[in-house]
Amino acid sequence: MKFIALDNQLDQWETFVETNELGNFGQSSYQFELLLSRGRKAKVFGVISNTDDILVGGVVNWDPTRLGYKYSLYYGPLVKDWSDTDALKCFFDGLVEYAKRNKGLYLSVSPNAIYQEFDNDGNPICTPKKQILDAMCGLGFTHEPFKYGMQDTGVTVWQYVKKIDGQTYPEISKSYHKMAKQYLKKNKLFQVNVRELSRDDLPMFKKIIDDTAQRRHFLSKDLEYFETAYDKFQDRIKFVVAEVCFSKYIQIAQDKLDKTNQEIEKLQLKKETASNKTRIDKQLSELFKQRDNHEKRIQHGKQMRIHAGKDVIPVAGAMFIIMPQETDYLFSGSYEEYSEFYAPYQIQDYMLRISQNLGVKTYNFLGIDGKFDGVLKFKTQFEGIAQQLIGTFNIPINPFKFNIYKNLKKLVTK
């Protein structure tokens, strides 16, 4: 076996990624090309057998610090057999040696591996999976303490997934929490429409993300990132928006109002000759309430249309990457003033249907904080499971400088 760069063998690398159980978009050739297009320093390294089969590999990128480069391997490496310690040692020895020759300070590795799974209440549903943790520590890496909370950069430390392998779409949608089902029912009433965006639509998508990022205090991306991702991931990526058409919204309310008025008229005629007027009065009272609600909805729709300045507007959007192993829900946003439409639910349901049609095994909502505070959050309303990833491992490239670097970081964080 030997350690080599795989930059010129991206087709072979992508085949390995898409057939590996832990293969993911972060280790794909598409992500590698995205990094290069964004001006990042990156390479694909691997260990191949005597028959040129890939045994271990990963997309590695590096960023400068004051004392050297931090080399990072996010959601990797991808390994044919984690019990093959010779292949693992060959890979990391080769990677460390490359980093030494290129001003490396330390290597940080965050495998795409699950440590433990939990239900919505935080109860473990499996024992900790320690094989990869033990393998990495056995190779001289130090494991960072497990973390909690959402991450803006790097690798997700806690994620929420819904396993859909072998299920039909009706089975998937039936499993949603009752609140999600209720919101989706309202989506139909409001005629919320979901559509996939073209590249030219991406400024509209970014505007939604920026609005949400400012409100919820997370990091957004520039337009060039979304455009480059669209170009590089091609049919693997989907930008999706949910839109509301106010004329349809108003027309639906008007149709219901007309129907209610007809029912009121019939009951009023019936009341003139009825012996039990009390029962009819109760029915009329309920219909008058419905009429008021329909009239309010018509006026509300007209006011929203005036405020928006157009008839059709996007109210929520999200970006997804689809790999054979899973669909990943990456960026999303919505306009708070249109929260009554519950549009994000419609987007998730749409993508779950798409994922099922494509035979994807897992739908990954990605980041959660892992704190299980008892509050039913948006992602958990689709009834999945929480996963704690195995975390991050570090090994120094230049031990002397790395110790200085760690001490400086401690001083800064005090």
Number of C-alpha atoms within 10 A of each C-alpha: 16 15 21 15 14 20 17 9 11 16 12 13 22 16 13 21 25 17 13 15 14 20 24 24 23 18 26 23 24 18 17 24 20 20 21 13 15 12 9 14 15 20 18 21 22 29 26 20 13 9 7 10 14 22 22 26 28 29 26 23 19 20 13 13 11 9 14 21 20 21 25 22 23 21 25 22 25 25 24 19 11 16 12 13 14 10 25 24 18 17 25 23 14 18 20 20 13 13 21 17 9 11 16 25 26 23 23 21 22 22 24 23 21 19 19 18 21 19 17 20 14 15 11 15 12 11 10 13 15 14 12 16 19 12 17 24 14 12 14 14 19 16 19 12 9 12 17 14 13 17 15 11 7 12 21 23 25 27 21 25 23 20 16 20 16 11 12 14 17 9 11 19 16 12 15 17 15 13 12 22 18 12 18 21 14 17 20 12 13 21 17 23 16 21 15 14 16 11 14 9 13 18 15 14 25 21 16 21 25 20 16 20 17 11 11 10 10 13 13 17 12 11 15 13 15 18 15 17 22 21 14 19 19 12 10 16 19 21 21 24 28 24 19 22 18 25 16 16 20 21 13 18 23 17 12 17 21 14 13 19 16 12 14 20 13 11 18 16 10 13 17 9 9 13 10 9 15 11 11 17 14 11 14 19 12 12 18 15 12 16 21 12 15 21 17 13 18 21 14 15 21 17 13 16 18 12 9 12 10 12 16 14 15 22 22 29 28 24 21 19 21 23 21 20 22 24 27 21 20 13 15 23 22 25 17 12 9 14 12 11 23 22 28 24 20 24 23 18 20 15 21 22 16 15 22 20 11 12 16 20 19 21 24 23 22 21 22 22 18 20 12 16 11 9 10 12 12 13 21 21 17 26 21 23 21 29 23 23 23 24 23 25 20 19 21 20 24 18 12 10 17 19 13 12 17 11 11 11 11 10 8 8 6 5
